[in-house]
Amino acid sequence: MNEQTARPVALVTGAGRGIGLETAIDLSRRGWRTHVVWRNSNREELEQRFPGRVHRGDITSEDDCRRIVAAVLEVDGRLDGVVHAVGEYMAGPLEGLGADDLRHMLESNTLSAFTLIRSVRAQLRTYRGACIFFGAAGVEGLRARGDAAAYIMAKTALLSLVRSVAKEEAPFGVRINMLSPGLVPHEHSSEDTKALAGSVPAGRPGRGADLAHAAVWLLSSEAEHVTGQNMDVAGGWML
Ligand SMILES: NC(=O)c1ccc[n+]([C@@H]2O[C@H](COP(=O)([O-])OP(=O)(O)OC[C@H]3O[C@@H](n4cnc5c(N)ncnc54)[C@H](OP(=O)(O)O)[C@@H]3O)[C@@H](O)[C@H]2O)c1
């Protein structure tokens, strides 16, 4: 194995912008051969900021997931780390929402994770790799959440998925964890996120880099005994 092929390989979804993009850039900087997935974002802008391989697809589609994983393997021959930063947001209480709204939240936040993990399990087992999903700060509290009730329902289901898959995969040396951001405003984040950004107890809103650093650690061998966990990276938001 030469120096190039010894470097681990990562796949980052939801990486057209925000936390996913910051994580992909950070992983590349630290020597990971990193592939990203974009869907509708501006590809030119993404390619300017991100030096690695770029694939287009919808992570709720099993066909797209299979195709993207095959493309990663064709180029780099292995897969060690997966970061799934897809998960659309919807503000407000349940009253006023229809079944389609809830279906959309579950598809974007929970089904996409289920679809992706099905596509990468075998490769992660081969390389004793790790996978990270994104929740939302406070999701473990099981409180009424009128601020974003359908979104938090979907993130809570995702945490349950993380714990179940972590237990299933632990005997194979595969680790599955969740990182839960607080408020990370960026150009495309929700108006709520931008409006509340000043109220984070730590005195500043989150940055993509805060999550990226935690993700890099969770993917590394330093975290080899950590699985099935959710970690808030939120500056005290939702404590
Ligand atoms: N930002 C925050 O304050 C915050 C707070 C709590 C939790 N989180 C969670 O942290 C994660 C990252 O958040 P973020 O704000 O950085 O992300 P984001 O801006 O909401 O979305 C990142 C990217 O996900 C892509 N995407 C959405 N659905 C997709 C699909 N089905 N297939 C492929 N790509 C898809 C979008 O691509 P296109 O634009 O190309 O369609 C988008 O560029 C999410 O899970 C989010 O729920 C964020």
The ligand as a Tripos MOL2 file, in Angstrom:
@<TRIPOS>MOLECULE
LIG
   48    52     1     0     0
SMALL
NO_CHARGES

@<TRIPOS>ATOM
      1 N1        -27.6610   24.7180   10.9790 N.am      1 LIG1
      2 C1        -28.1980   24.5290   12.1870 C.2       1 LIG1
      3 O1        -28.3500   25.4770   12.9790 O.2       1 LIG1
      4 C2        -28.6090   23.1510   12.6360 C.ar      1 LIG1
      5 C3        -29.1590   22.9970   13.9290 C.ar      1 LIG1
      6 C4        -29.5200   21.7300   14.3600 C.ar      1 LIG1
      7 C5        -29.3500   20.6370   13.5450 C.ar      1 LIG1
      8 N2        -28.8290   20.7980   12.2790 N.ar      1 LIG1
      9 C6        -28.6700   19.6040   11.4350 C.3       1 LIG1
     10 O2        -27.3200   19.5390   10.9970 O.3       1 LIG1
     11 C7        -27.2760   19.0130    9.6570 C.3       1 LIG1
     12 C8        -26.5910   20.0130    8.7260 C.3       1 LIG1
     13 O3        -27.2660   21.2570    8.8260 O.3       1 LIG1
     14 P1        -27.0060   22.4720    7.8020 P.3       1 LIG1
     15 O4        -27.8050   23.6320    8.3150 O.co2     1 LIG1
     16 O5        -25.5700   22.6370    7.5440 O.co2     1 LIG1
     17 O6        -27.6530   21.8610    6.4820 O.3       1 LIG1
     18 P2        -28.6530   22.4860    5.3800 P.3       1 LIG1
     19 O7        -28.1690   23.8210    4.9920 O.co2     1 LIG1
     20 O8        -30.0720   22.3550    5.8560 O.co2     1 LIG1
     21 O9        -28.5310   21.4040    4.2120 O.3       1 LIG1
     22 C9        -27.3000   20.9420    3.7390 C.3       1 LIG1
     23 C10       -27.4990   20.3280    2.3890 C.3       1 LIG1
     24 O10       -28.3000   19.1390    2.4480 O.3       1 LIG1
     25 C11       -28.6700   18.8850    1.1040 C.3       1 LIG1
     26 N3        -29.8020   17.9520    1.0390 N.ar      1 LIG1
     27 C12       -31.0210   18.0930    1.6020 C.ar      1 LIG1
     28 N4        -31.7770   17.0150    1.3280 N.ar      1 LIG1
     29 C13       -31.0140   16.1950    0.5580 C.ar      1 LIG1
     30 C14       -31.2260   14.9280   -0.0380 C.ar      1 LIG1
     31 N5        -32.3940   14.2690    0.0950 N.pl3     1 LIG1
     32 N6        -30.2260   14.3610   -0.7670 N.ar      1 LIG1
     33 C15       -29.0430   15.0080   -0.9230 C.ar      1 LIG1
     34 N7        -28.7720   16.2130   -0.3550 N.ar      1 LIG1
     35 C16       -29.7580   16.7960    0.3540 C.ar      1 LIG1
     36 C17       -28.9980   20.2280    0.5140 C.3       1 LIG1
     37 O11       -28.5390   20.1780   -0.7970 O.3       1 LIG1
     38 P3        -29.1340   21.0890   -1.9980 P.3       1 LIG1
     39 O12       -29.0900   22.5040   -1.5050 O.co2     1 LIG1
     40 O13       -28.1640   20.8400   -3.0850 O.co2     1 LIG1
     41 O14       -30.5010   20.6080   -2.2890 O.co2     1 LIG1
     42 C18       -28.1960   21.2050    1.3990 C.3       1 LIG1
     43 O15       -27.2230   21.9010    0.6630 O.3       1 LIG1
     44 C19       -28.7400   18.7160    9.2660 C.3       1 LIG1
     45 O16       -29.0380   17.3850    9.5830 O.3       1 LIG1
     46 C20       -29.5230   19.6470   10.1870 C.3       1 LIG1
     47 O17       -30.8370   19.1700   10.4280 O.3       1 LIG1
     48 C21       -28.4580   22.0310   11.8010 C.ar      1 LIG1
@<TRIPOS>BOND
     1     1     2 1
     2     2     3 2
     3     2     4 1
     4     4     5 ar
     5     4    48 ar
     6     5     6 ar
     7     6     7 ar
     8     7     8 ar
     9     8     9 1
    10     8    48 ar
    11     9    10 1
    12     9    46 1
    13    10    11 1
    14    11    12 1
    15    11    44 1
    16    12    13 1
    17    13    14 1
    18    14    15 2
    19    14    16 1
    20    14    17 1
    21    17    18 1
    22    18    19 2
    23    18    20 1
    24    18    21 1
    25    21    22 1
    26    22    23 1
    27    23    24 1
    28    23    42 1
    29    24    25 1
    30    25    26 1
    31    25    36 1
    32    26    27 ar
    33    26    35 ar
    34    27    28 ar
    35    28    29 ar
    36    29    30 ar
    37    29    35 ar
    38    30    31 1
    39    30    32 ar
    40    32    33 ar
    41    33    34 ar
    42    34    35 ar
    43    36    37 1
    44    36    42 1
    45    37    38 1
    46    38    39 2
    47    38    40 1
    48    38    41 1
    49    42    43 1
    50    44    45 1
    51    44    46 1
    52    46    47 1
@<TRIPOS>SUBSTRUCTURE
     1 LIG1         1 GROUP 0 **** ****
